[in-house]
Amino acid sequence: MELDTSSWSGEGDFTQTLIDFFGNLDKVTFVRVEDARSSRSDVEYNFISNEVYVRFRTCDRQIRSRLLGIFPVARIVTEPASSLTELEHALSGCQEIGPPDYADTSMLQYLRTKRVVPPYQTRGYKLVELIRIYEVGAGSGFQEEEG
């Protein structure tokens, strides 16, 4: 699996758990993690928002049809080997991750919160982590930037 974390600050334990899980899936070939602009920090809370883009392995399939209803022709169609729906089922089966808080055909979303009390401090802060997972590449409707 190819991993691109150049646009990610590295914040978010749950995001790292997702990346580790994707590394064990043979149908995932590429993962890009980015910090979202909605990240905020305050005295009483820290809001981390990350976006994860996943590309699935592709497989070729031959389709047979007739040209003008007379001549038999065959063409090769490249399709993703998996989908966000199948990824949702795999993530739901993992005890450390579980089902997403929101899911549709184009995105999976997780929202995790925890209380953090740093050493030698009487007051802690609430850490809120929002992760959105999108499919990138063939057939996803989202084309990856080249460059």
Secondary structure as GFF3:
##gff-version 3
##sequence-region A 1 147
A	DSSP	beta_strand	2	7	.	.	.	ID=ss1
A	DSSP	alpha_helix	13	23	.	.	.	ID=ss2
A	DSSP	beta_strand	28	35	.	.	.	ID=ss3
A	DSSP	beta_strand	40	41	.	.	.	ID=ss4
A	DSSP	beta_strand	45	56	.	.	.	ID=ss5
A	DSSP	beta_strand	58	67	.	.	.	ID=ss6
A	DSSP	beta_strand	71	80	.	.	.	ID=ss7
A	DSSP	alpha_helix	84	93	.	.	.	ID=ss8
A	DSSP	beta_strand	102	103	.	.	.	ID=ss9
A	DSSP	beta_strand	108	116	.	.	.	ID=ss10
A	DSSP	beta_strand	125	135	.	.	.	ID=ss11
###
